[in-house]
Each structure stands twice: as C-alpha cells, then as structure tokens.
C-alpha cells in the first residue's frame, strides 16, 4: 500500500522553527519528485517547495524563499521541510506529495502529483 505520512507540525511562536517530515511506506521515494503544499483556512492550496528525485534541484515559493529548506534522505525514505523564521501567515495544513518524473522539470502545480499524505497542522501564533 502506497502511503505518505507527514509529521512535525505543531504550534510555534512567530520567529520559531519547525522541521516537517514526509515518510513513505509501500514504495521507495528515491524515484519521485516530492513536493510540499499547504492550505490555509479560506485559501487556495499553495505550492511551497519541491525537490528532484536525487535532491539536485529544488524550488521554493517566493513567500518562503530564504526561510524554508527542503531536503531528502533517500536511505531513510524521507523528505524534510525545515521551516525557520515562521510567520503567522505560514499557518496552514502542510501536505507532502509524490510525482513520477516526466522529464519536464519540477512541477509546482498540485494536480501534477500522484500521491498525497494526510497533512500536518502548523500553527504560528503568539
């Protein structure tokens, strides 16, 4: 059974940090591009970051550039999202998703991803 499981979400103060994890079971992540998305209450789902299958290429949304870092440990079948200097506007449910590479670079649109996790809540509040 193919499954992605996110963890690491929490309540944190503005300026704080969190590291989200996306662990795969039932398949090996090392053949997939992995993306992180988020959905804030009342807003559209937003692409946050993605990473190529071997980690050589990454993408960040402008809203998180310089604060978030995506990485992967294929030996652990896990992808991470390190989030620093968190802001209240980062509050959202964060999802990871897997995409089978098609040779067209890093997809930033959610509809390009085949597998999804259930999400983890990140709340940034004082």
ABEGO torsion letter per residue (X at the ends): XBBBBBBGBBBBBBGBBBBBBBBBBGBBAAABBBBBBBBBBGBBBBBABBBBAAGABBBBBAAABGABBBBBBAAAGBBBBBBBGBBAAABBBBBBBBBBBAGAEBBABAAABABBBAEBBBBBBX
